[in-house]
Amino acid sequence: MAARSKLAAVVTAAGLCLASAAAAAEADRFVVIGTGGVTGVYFPAGGAICRLVNREIDTLHLRCAVESTGGSVANVDALRDGDISFGVVQSDVQYDAVKGTGPFADKDAFDGLRSVFSLHAEPFTVVARADAGIATFDDLKGKRVNIGNPGSGQRSTMEVVMAAKGWAVSDLGEVSELPAADQATALCDGTIDAMVYVVGHPSGAVQSATADCDSVLVPVEGPEIAKLIADHPYYREAVIPGGTYRGNDADVATFGVGAALLTTESEDDETVYQLVRTVFENFDEFRKLHPALAHLDKNEMVSAALTAPLHPGAERYYREAGLMR
Ligand code: GLU
């Protein structure tokens, strides 16, 4: 036990240091889940998964840790480079990774990407300062907008929306690329007029943005959005329920994607099987670990919003559990 704690300390201190990971492998197998900003939902969702896995450390010898990352695109790149074992990824970014399009247009199709299960819905969420005069997406023209850091999913989806609208970056007044966790502060400080986040609800970031100053959720709809939904299987209509955030009592219509946990073909079957089993066998508890996970449904998780082929370790569990035939 003492040796294990010491290893954990080394691993925690060194983060992704490969030497530490190799040392940990002698005692326990070590897996890292790439997530997103700490005030998003990926980070606590990854934490919920790891919590259930780590509880069985004595029998599984599997140690799970989460890493805060730039988001979906960064997670796909880290999976491709072998820097993380698992990563949470938006369904549109997942599709682009499998096809070698969008943010991965200069890379090969990622044939080794594998699905584990899908997670929560992520509405495309625009939050504006109440005093900025932004009531619709089109009002963002000429305003100071945080379009997201380049490794994030929101940046990728925002670029799709802007292309659908025929906008160039110059149509916005000023563009920033702040990481997700810094957006709410920038909004309430008045450094930006609006932020864009593709995120489950409730999220810490939108909670701060609406609690620390007066901010409004902005609807994202119209013919261009309807066409995006019609043309792409991974986009769908979405609603951010009224009352989720302070000062925003009405439902807000937008479109959205789904989040999924992904891995690669090189991850071993037993590790993936055990991770899936711990989540699905403790499902009620898992759903309570974050309010954005509360509505998850096992049958949807094994089928919806997954583009990459299922990892065989996950498939083994789903067949055993009668979730797949
Ligand atoms: N969807 C965001 C992204 O892919 C992350 C959201 C979150 O961290 O919950 O970058």
Boltz pocket constraint, residues with backbone or C-beta under 6 A from the ligand:
constraints:
  - pocket:
      binder: B
      contacts: [[A, 35], [A, 36], [A, 37], [A, 39], [A, 40], [A, 41], [A, 42], [A, 43], [A, 70], [A, 71], [A, 72], [A, 73], [A, 88], [A, 89], [A, 90], [A, 122], [A, 151], [A, 152], [A, 153], [A, 154], [A, 198], [A, 199], [A, 200]]
      max_distance: 6.0
